[in-house]
Each structure stands twice: as C-alpha cells, then as structure tokens.
Amino acid sequence: MSLNYLPRSAWNARPSKGPTHLNATGLLGTALHWPGMGNHRLFAQDDVAHALRGWQDYHMDTRGWSDIAYQVAVDQAGRAWQLRGLTTRSGANGDADANLAYGAILLVLGTGETPTGALINTTRQVIADFRRLYPKATAIKPHSWVRTQYTGAGTDCPGDAARGLIAAGQFEPRTTTPVEDDMPYTEDQLRAMMQAEIEEYMTRFWVSPTGTGTAIREQLDRIETDAKAAAAK
C-alpha cells in the first residue's frame, strides 16, 4: 500500500535555504525523534501544521539551519508530513556524522504521551519507504541512542513510551501483505443469501414432488389408507 505524504504546502512551509542530498554510503538506519513540546497534545491537522511551521521558524531563524531539521513527521492521527523529505540529509541527529548515518523521523508526541496505533503503523510505512530508497539502512534507533553514540550528550528524545516500543520492535515494518476481502457483503446481504438457500433447499428436497417431504407424506397416506381398509373388513 502506497503511503500518502502531506506535501510541504499542507503546512505552509518556507523554502529550504539549500537541501543536501542524503548519500547512501555509510547510512545505517533511521532515528526516531519527538519535538520536546511539553504536555501539549496535537491531533487536528491544522494544529499539527501550525506546530510544524513554528518548529521550522525556530530551526531556521534561531538555530540558523537550512530548514526544519527532520525528514518526515508522523502525528497521532497517522498522517505523514513531508518535511525535508527522505532523500535529503537531516539536521536533527546531533552532528554531521550522525546525520550521515541516520535519517530522522519526527513523532509528534507530547511529554508522557503514548503513541497511537495509527502513528505506529504509519511510522512503519515511512521506515519501509526509507529502506526501499536505502536498503542497507535497516537500524531503527531512538534519538537518545544516536546522540549518545555520536556526541556523548544525553537526551530523553523520543520519550520513554516510544523508546520502549522501539526496543520491542514495534516500529519494524510488517512484511505480510493484507489480503483483500473477496466477499464484500453486508451482514443483511449475507443473511438474505442464507435464507434464500434454505428456501431453495426446502423447495427442492422437501416440498417438491420428488423431495423427501413428499415421499414421507405419500407413505403416511398409504399407511392411513391401509388402516382404513383393514378396519372395514
């Protein structure tokens, strides 16, 4: 199933100051992030779009970066948002070496917020898309791990709940293909079909002249006739 990414225009993104293509050489996998937005909860599309634009402004105007730092964002409703894009090097992982080694997916989570099933499922699909572009980039790591490995600095990103899910393999893309429903009937339609089959059975094998019911009735009639004849003797 192809994943639909909301384009940069959906969150009114500013133009990048100069994207850098992500080179497959040395690429190891994907780092999962969160925005560190405290106890805020974002679900509505307009609210997420507004937050993305705010993070972009901060990254470009305050930090002096070329764009919002992440490649893709996934929110709690399961929407995937194009940020830098999967083929553009991120600026989120800690230093240049970390950004060369890992992509960066932003999970739109507040402090203590548990990822929804929709967020997890969409993130799996984003990671699958990333692996199709970069087949050797199979690792899935929390940003806290990547940052510690490459810079020695600590962070709690992307939060305890997401880190637990990463450790449990819950963001690993699923390899099975959904089976399409080959019987697209409603419950009422199925009930009507079953009733029609029962009626057909009754007609063909019980009520019809050659059916079981007719044979039994004829046998009973013969027994009754023989009994009346015997009584008349």
N, C-alpha and C positions, 0 to 999 in steps of 0.2 A: 504494500500500500504506500502510495506516494504521500509524503508529508507536505502540507501546505504551510509555507512560511509567510507570515505577515511582512510585507515589504517595509523598507525604511520610511516610506511615505506614510505608513499607517501610524507612526509615532512622531511624524513631523521632524525627522532627523535633519540635522545640519550636514552639509557636505563634509566629508573627511578632508583633512589637510594633506593627505598623501598616504594611501594604504600601502602596506608592504606585503607582497605575496608570500604565503607560507610555503616553505620548501619542505618536501617530504624527507629529505636527508636528515637523519637524526631525530625524527619525530617519533615519540614513544606512545602518546595517547592523549587523553582528554582530562582536564582538571575541572571539577565542579565547584562553583562559587555561589555565594549569596551576596546581597548588596549591603548587609550590615545596617538595616534600616530600623533597628529597634523593634518595638512591638506593633508597628504598622502592619495592617493586613490589606493586601491588594488583590482584587479579584476581577472587578469590572474592567472591560477593555480600555475605556477612556482613562481610568485611574492608572493602569499599568503604562499606557502610552505617555501620560504626563510624567510619571516617575522616570521612565527611560530617558525622556528629554532632559529632565533635571540632572540625572547622572551623567549624561553626555556633556551638559554645560559644565558640570564640576570637573570632569576629566579634561576637557579641552581648555577651559578658562582658568581654573585654579591649578591643575596639575601640569598643564602645558602639553598634554598628549595630543595626538593627531585625531583622535575620535574617542567615542565610548570604548572602554577597554576590552569588552568581551566580543565573542564572535556571534553568539546566538543567546537569546533569553527564552526561558520557558516559565510560564506562570501557572498558578494553581488551577486555572480553568483548562489547562492543557494546550494553550496557544503557544506556538513557536514564533519568535520575533527575530527577523534578520537584523543584526547589529553590524559588526564589521563584515560578517559572512565567513563561512567555513574555510574559504581559500585565502583569507587574509590573516596574517600573524596577529595574535592578541597582544595586548599590553597589560594583562591583568595578573600574570603569574608570579611576579616578584623581581625578575631581572631578565636580561636578554637571553641568557642560556635557557631559563625556564620557559620563556615564550617560544624559543626554537624547538623545544622538546614536547610541549603540550599545547593543545588547543584550550579554549576557555568557554564553558557554558555557564551562563548566569541562571541560577534557580531563584525565582522571585519569591523569596521567603522572608518573613519577619523573625525576630528573635524568639526561639522556642516553638516556632510553627512547624507542624509536621507536613511533609509533602503529601499531596493528594495522589490518588491512583492516576488521575489524568496527567499530573505533572510527571510522575514516574514513567508512564507509558510514552509520553511524547519525548521525554529525555532519551529514552531507549532508542527511539526512532532517529533523533538527531545524531546520537552516537553511531548508529548504523550508517547514516549518511556520511558521517565523518570518516568511518572506516572504508566505505566504498571509494572515497577520494584518496585515502591514505591507508592501504590495507595492513601495514605493519604497525600502525598506531593503535594498539589494542588495549593499552592500560586505561583504567578508569580510577582516578585518584581524587581525594578531596584537596582543595587548595591548600589546606593546612599542611598536608604531607609534602606537596610540591614546594611550597615556600620554605619549609624547614630544610628540605634536601638541598635546595639551590642557594639559599641565602642565610640559613641558620636562624632566621627570625620566625617567631611564633605567630599564629593567628587561629581563631576558632572557626574560620570560614570552611565549609558552608553550614556550620551548626551541627549539634550533636545528632539530631534526628537524621539528617542527610548523610552524615558520616557513618552512622550505623547501617543505613541502607546500602551505602557503597560497600562496606565491609561484608555485608550479607549477599552481595552480588545482585541486588535488586535493580540496578541500572544497566545490567548486561542485556544487550539486545536479544530478543527471542528469535530462535531460528525456525520455528514452526510457522507455516502459512495458514491463516484462518481458512476453514472450509466454508465455501459459500452454501447458503441454505438452498437445498434443492426441492423444498416443499413449502413455498411461501403462502400458506393458507392461514386464515384466521381460525380461532377456536370455533366460532359459529359455523364456518365453512366446513371444517373437519367433522363437526357433529352432524351436519346435514348430509355429508357424504356417507358417514357411517349408517345413518338412518335409512338412506336410500338403498344401501347394500343389504341391510336387514330385510327391508320390504321386498327387495328382489329375491332374496333367499326364500322368504315365506311364500312368495308367489310361485317360484319355480319348483320348490321342493316340498311344499306343504299343501298349498291350495290348488295347484294346477291339476288337471285330470290325471296326470301320470305321477303326481307328487305323493310323498309319504302320507300326508294328511288324508288325501282322497282314498288311498288304499286302506287305511285304518277305518275310515268311515264306511267303505264298502264291506269290509269284514264284519263290522258291527251290525250292519244292515242284514247280512246273511245270517248271523247268529240269531238276530231278532226274528227273522222270517222262519228259521228252522224251529225256534222255540214255539212260535205260534202254531206251526203245523203239527208239532208233537202234542200240543195241548188240545188240538181239535180232534185227535184220533180217539 
